[in-house]
Amino acid sequence: MRESDQENVAGPVLFVVATPIGNLEDITLRALRVLKEADLIAAEDTRTARKLLNRYRIKKPLVSYYDPREETRSEEILSHLASGRRVALISEAGTPGLSDPGWRLIRKAIDAGVRVVPVPGPSAILGALVVSGLPSHSFAFEGFLPPRAGPRKKKLVSLREEERTMIFFESPRRAAKTLAEIGELWGERKAALARELTKIHETVIRGTIPEVLKRLGDTPLKGEVVLVIEGCAGRRRSQKPLSAAEIDSLRRRLKLSRMEAIKLAAELSGRAKREVYREYHRPQ
């Protein structure tokens, strides 16, 4: 198979290179060649990058490229590209730009007329999806949910009727809590929690959300976590109205005010808030 014509044309190129998400053997031959031939490697974390480069005896100039410095470093890297150099962009793991720094530089390079060439490879998103056992013909990746409770709940409510399989990144300390909230707001769903994919302690827990939570227990999680959740599969938006007792239970579990709980109950059942309000306050 011949090399990409994009790589054979003279001039600057920004290569977007996917790197291993754990196991260092999960790198393509093409990715290794591109890294060896690049004039400069822009890495989200130079310490992680050096482990990979040292493993394959690649010695190239490195520049760090992480979130707080993404804007300023973009200009620096663009100046290298403007001078005709070839730059390989890599993230700490997986594909740059997917919940990682990179998309700003890619956008700026495109706007500057620089050729941007993908060098595909490992992906925690696809890895978790294909081992989840959930439908993979159509899916939606939402990255990390908002860390604050209010925005996170609002986001989850907005996604409740999504029919595609849903994929989220989550920190190990929040994974169980987030999964419980999804179960609370979305109802009965199948799920998979994938942890430390391609690494020594790789773990995939499958089942309904309560089953996954039960298997997790109280043991603190460590490592990278990907949550894969079954879509609503065309369920009717209109659900059985929540009783006053169920709304009060929802309010206590999610630490909501009474009006917030009534509003959420209305959203979950697809009914008017005033209707739910009247029923909630109706004498029993």
C-alpha positions in Angstrom: 0.0 0.0 0.0 1.5 3.3 -1.0 1.9 6.3 1.4 -0.7 9.0 1.4 -0.3 11.5 -1.5 -0.8 14.2 1.2 2.5 13.1 2.8 4.4 13.1 -0.5 3.6 16.7 -1.5 6.3 19.2 -0.5 5.5 21.9 2.1 4.3 22.1 5.7 1.9 19.5 7.1 0.2 19.1 10.4 -0.1 15.4 11.1 -2.8 14.5 13.7 -1.3 11.3 15.1 -3.2 8.8 17.3 -1.0 7.2 19.9 -1.6 4.2 22.3 -4.2 4.6 25.1 -2.2 2.2 27.3 -0.3 -0.6 25.7 2.6 0.9 23.8 2.4 -1.9 21.2 -0.9 -0.4 19.9 0.7 2.1 17.5 0.6 1.8 13.7 3.7 1.5 11.5 2.6 4.6 9.7 2.4 6.6 13.0 6.0 5.5 13.9 7.2 6.6 10.4 5.5 9.9 10.7 6.9 10.6 14.1 10.4 9.7 12.9 10.1 12.0 9.9 8.5 15.0 11.6 10.6 18.1 12.2 8.8 18.8 15.4 6.4 16.9 17.7 3.7 18.8 19.6 2.7 16.8 22.6 0.0 17.3 25.3 2.3 15.8 27.9 6.0 15.6 27.0 6.7 13.1 29.8 4.2 10.6 28.3 5.5 11.3 24.8 9.1 10.6 25.8 8.1 7.1 27.1 6.6 6.3 23.7 9.4 7.9 21.7 12.1 6.2 23.8 10.4 2.8 23.4 10.8 3.2 19.6 14.1 5.1 19.6 12.7 8.2 18.1 14.6 11.4 18.9 12.8 14.6 17.8 12.3 18.1 19.2 9.3 18.2 21.5 7.1 21.1 22.5 4.4 20.8 25.2 0.8 21.5 24.2 -1.6 21.4 27.0 -4.9 23.2 27.7 -3.7 26.3 29.7 -1.1 27.0 27.0 -3.0 25.8 23.9 -3.7 29.3 22.6 -0.1 30.6 22.9 1.5 27.4 21.8 -0.7 27.3 18.7 0.9 30.5 17.4 4.4 29.1 18.1 3.6 25.9 16.2 2.0 27.8 13.4 5.2 29.7 13.0 7.1 26.4 12.5 4.5 25.4 9.9 4.8 28.7 8.2 8.5 28.1 7.7 7.7 24.9 5.9 8.3 22.4 8.7 6.3 19.2 9.3 4.7 18.9 12.7 3.2 15.8 14.4 0.5 16.5 16.9 -0.1 13.9 19.6 -2.1 13.8 22.8 -1.4 12.1 26.1 -3.3 9.1 24.7 -5.5 8.3 21.8 -6.5 10.8 19.1 -5.7 14.6 19.6 -8.8 16.8 19.7 -11.2 14.2 21.2 -11.7 15.7 24.7 -8.0 16.6 24.5 -6.1 19.7 23.3 -5.6 20.0 19.6 -8.7 21.2 17.8 -7.8 24.9 18.2 -4.4 24.3 16.5 -6.1 22.1 13.8 -8.6 24.9 13.1 -5.9 27.6 13.0 -3.8 25.4 10.6 -6.8 24.9 8.3 -7.5 28.6 8.3 -3.9 29.3 7.5 -4.0 27.0 4.5 -1.8 24.3 6.0 -2.5 20.7 5.0 -3.9 18.7 8.0 -3.4 14.9 7.6 -4.9 12.3 10.0 -2.9 9.3 11.1 -5.6 7.2 12.8 -5.1 4.6 15.5 -6.1 3.7 19.0 -9.3 5.2 20.5 -10.7 4.7 24.0 -14.1 5.7 22.6 -14.3 2.9 20.0 -12.5 0.4 22.2 -15.1 0.8 25.0 -18.0 0.8 22.5 -17.0 -2.5 20.7 -16.5 -4.4 24.0 -19.6 -3.0 25.7 -22.0 -5.4 23.9 -24.3 -2.4 23.2 -25.5 -1.4 19.6 -22.5 0.1 17.8 -24.1 1.0 14.4 -25.1 4.4 15.7 -23.6 6.2 18.7 -23.0 9.6 20.3 -19.8 10.7 22.1 -20.4 13.4 24.8 -16.9 13.6 26.3 -16.9 14.7 30.0 -20.2 15.7 31.6 -20.2 19.1 33.5 -18.6 18.6 36.9 -21.1 20.8 38.7 -24.4 19.1 39.8 -26.8 21.6 38.3 -25.3 21.7 34.7 -24.7 18.0 34.8 -28.3 17.1 35.6 -29.5 19.6 33.0 -27.3 18.0 30.4 -28.4 14.5 31.3 -32.1 15.4 31.1 -31.4 16.9 27.6 -29.9 13.5 26.5 -32.6 11.3 28.0 -34.5 10.7 24.7 -31.3 10.1 22.6 -31.8 6.8 20.8 -28.2 6.2 20.0 -25.8 4.4 22.3 -24.1 7.1 24.5 -20.5 7.3 25.4 -19.0 9.4 28.2 -15.5 9.9 29.7 -15.5 10.2 33.5 -13.0 10.5 36.3 -12.7 7.4 38.5 -13.8 9.3 41.6 -17.1 10.5 39.9 -17.9 7.4 37.8 -20.2 5.6 40.2 -22.0 8.8 41.1 -22.5 9.8 37.5 -23.8 6.3 36.6 -26.3 6.4 39.5 -27.5 9.8 38.3 -28.0 8.5 34.8 -30.0 5.6 36.2 -32.1 8.0 38.2 -32.8 10.3 35.3 -32.9 7.9 32.4 -34.5 4.9 34.0 -33.7 1.2 33.3 -30.8 1.0 30.8 -28.0 -1.4 30.0 -24.6 -0.1 30.5 -20.9 -0.9 30.5 -18.1 0.6 32.5 -14.7 0.2 30.9 -11.6 1.0 32.9 -7.9 1.0 32.1 -8.5 -0.2 28.5 -5.4 -2.0 27.0 -3.6 -1.8 30.3 -2.7 -4.5 32.9 -5.8 -3.9 35.0 -8.3 -3.6 32.1 -11.8 -4.2 33.4 -15.2 -4.1 31.7 -18.3 -4.4 33.8 -21.6 -5.0 31.9 -25.2 -5.2 32.9 -28.1 -2.9 33.8 -27.1 0.3 35.6 -28.0 -1.1 39.1 -26.1 -4.3 38.3 -23.0 -2.4 37.3 -23.2 -0.3 40.5 -23.7 -3.4 42.6 -20.5 -4.9 41.1 -18.6 -1.7 41.7 -19.7 -1.6 45.4 -17.8 0.8 47.6 -14.3 0.1 46.1 -12.7 3.3 44.9 -11.9 3.2 41.2 -8.6 4.1 39.7 -7.5 4.8 36.1 -9.3 6.1 33.0 -13.0 5.3 32.8 -15.4 5.2 29.9 -19.1 4.8 30.4 -21.3 3.3 27.6 -25.0 3.6 28.1 -27.9 2.1 26.1 -29.9 4.6 24.1 -33.6 5.1 24.8 -34.4 2.8 21.8 -37.4 4.8 20.7 -39.2 4.8 24.0 -42.2 7.1 24.2 -41.3 10.4 25.7 -44.5 10.4 27.7 -43.9 8.3 30.9 -46.2 7.3 33.8 -46.7 10.5 35.9 -44.6 10.6 39.1 -46.6 10.6 42.3 -46.0 13.2 45.0 -44.1 10.6 47.0 -41.9 9.8 44.0 -41.2 13.5 43.4 -40.3 13.9 47.1 -38.0 10.9 46.8 -36.4 12.3 43.7 -35.9 15.6 45.5 -34.1 14.0 48.4 -31.9 11.8 46.3 -30.8 14.5 43.9 -30.8 17.3 46.6 -33.2 19.5 44.7 -35.6 22.2 45.8 -39.3 21.3 45.6 -39.8 23.4 42.5 -36.7 21.9 40.8 -38.0 18.4 41.5 -41.4 19.3 40.0 -39.8 20.8 36.9 -37.6 17.7 36.5 -40.6 15.4 36.9 -42.4 17.3 34.2 -39.4 17.0 31.9 -39.0 13.3 32.5 -42.7 12.6 31.8 -43.1 15.1 28.9 -45.9 16.9 30.7 -46.5 20.6 31.5 -44.9 21.8 34.7 -48.2 23.5 35.9 -50.0 20.2 35.5 -47.4 18.3 37.6 -47.5 21.2 40.1 -51.3 20.9 40.5 -51.1 17.1 40.9 -48.3 17.4 43.4 -50.3 19.7 45.6 -53.6 17.9 45.2 -55.0 16.7 48.5 -54.5 13.0 48.9 
